[in-house]
Amino acid sequence: MAKVSPLMIAPPVIFAALAALFYFGMQRENPDDLPSTFIGREAPPVPEADLEGREDFDDATLRAGEVTVVNFWASWCPPCRAEHPTLHKLAEEGIQLYGVNFKDEAAQANKYLDNEGNPFLGIAFDPKGRTAIDWGVTAPPETFIIGPDGKVLYKFIGPLVGSDYEQRFRPELEKALEAPR
């Protein structure tokens, strides 16, 4: 009887395990949605630094009894530029919108806001991206909906544009705004 090497068995076993993992991963309710570990938790601290010449905000702002939207952005980020008109519309609607500018140069960020307009009530400055790590931000733009009690209600990864904005972010924002306080 021929001996079967473990090296001959390992690849099919590994393939079957990965196939099963992928299959069950695709059976989630919404396979395109990336769950955030921050949902239902207190929002992490915001940077103490501000963008020179701009209104800032602090942690107390996120716990002031209002639904708040926090947007992580950078002037060098093309998707951030694409979502900028949507941010202006949110501000015009009276949404409590705050920005965290990260991994950016202050002069470039201010120039961008001077040219395109500033939709934010306040901006915190995170030039090294340390706060972004605490918030679980991987790349800009990322936007968080914070409840009146300072807890993270929703995390949206990517630019607030098009049908993705309309079908995913907007319903979550409406739900947060309509919730009893």
N, C-alpha and C positions, 0 to 999 in steps of 0.2 A: 504494500500500500504506500502511495506517495505522500510525502510529508508536505503540508501546506504552510508556506511561510507567512508569518504575521504581516509582513510587508505587502503581501498580495491581498490580504483581507482589509487592511487599514483604509486604502483609498475608497472602496465602495461604501464602507461603514461611515466614513467622514462625509462623503457625498450625500448619503441617505439622511444623516443627521442635519446637515445644512439645508437640504431640500425640505425637511419637515419643519425646521425653524422658519424658513422663508414662507412656507405655506401657511403656518399658523399666524405669522406676522401679518400676512395679507388678509386674514379673516377678521381683523379688528373692525370695529364699527366704522371708523374713518381712517383708512390706511395712510392718507395724505397728511393727517393731523399729527404734529409732533407734540406729545404731552409735555407739560412743564412741571417740574417738581415744585415750582413756586406757587402754583394755584392753591389758594386757600391759606397761604402763609403771609406773614407780615412782609411788606415790601422791604427789601434791603435798604441800607442807608444810601443817600445820594451824596455825590462829592461835595466837600465844603467849598471848593474853589468855584469861582464864577467866571464867566466869560466877560472880560473887562469891558465896561461900558454898557452892559446889559443887565436887566433885572435878573436876580438869582432866585432860587427857592431852596427850601430845606426839608428835612424829614417831617416837620410839623405840618407842612403844606399837604403832604400825602395823608394826613390823619385829621384833616380839618372838617370832616363831615360832608364832603362833596365827592362825587365820582370824578376821578382824575385820570388823564391819559398822559403817560410818560413815553416819549419817543427818543430813542437813541439814534443819533445821526452824525454825519461828518460831511464837510464841504467837498471832499474828494470823492464821495460816493455817488456814482451815477443813479442807482435806485433811489437814494435819498432825494436827489434832485427831481426824479420822476414823481415822487409822492408829495413834493412840496405844495403844489396847488391843492391837494386834498387836505393837507394840514391847515392851509389858509381857510378852506371851507369849514373845517371843524371849529376853528377859532371864531369864524363869523357866526356859527350856530351857538356860540356861548359855551362850548366844551372847555373845561378846565384843562388846557394843554400846556405841558411843560416839556422841555427838551434837555437831553444830556448830550452835549457835544463831546465825542471821544476820539482819541487817536488822531488829533487834528492840531493844526497850528492856529493859535488864537487870531492872528491877523487874517488868515485865510477864512476862518469861520465868520468873523465880523464882516469881511468883504462880501462874502456870499449873502449874508443876511441883509447887508446894505443894498445889494443889487436885487435880490429876490423878495425881500420883505421878511419880517420876523413874525411868524404866527404864534410864537410861544409867550406865555405870561411870564415865564422865568426860564433861565438856562443855567444848568450846572456844567462845569467844565472838567473833563476827565482825560487829560492829554496822554496819559500812559495806558489808559484802558483798564485800570485796576477795579474801578467800580463796575464796569461792564462785566467783568468776570464774576463779581459777587451777584449780579443780576442774571447770570447765565447767558449773556449776550455773546453770540459767536461772530456775527458780522452785521454791519448796519445795512438797512435800518431794521430795528426791532421795536415794537410798540407794546406797551402794557396798559391794561385797564385796571385801575386801582379803585377799590371800593371806598366808601366814606370812612370806614374804620382803618384804612391803611393796608388792607389785605389785597393781594394780587388776585384779580378775578379772571384775567385772560391775558395770554401772551400771543402776539401775532408776529411771525417771522416773515420779513420781506417788505416790499413797498406797499403802501396803502393805495393801490390803484386797481382799476378794472373790476372784473367780476369776482376776483378773489376778495377784494375789499368789500364789495357789496354782499357777497354770500357768506363770508366768514366773519370779518371784523365788525361790520355794521350791525348785524343781529346781536352780537355779544355786547356792543356798546348800548344798543337800545334796551336790552334786557337789564343791564346794569343801571341805566338811567331810570327805568320804570320800577325797579325794586323798591319796596318800602324802606324808609330810612329810620 
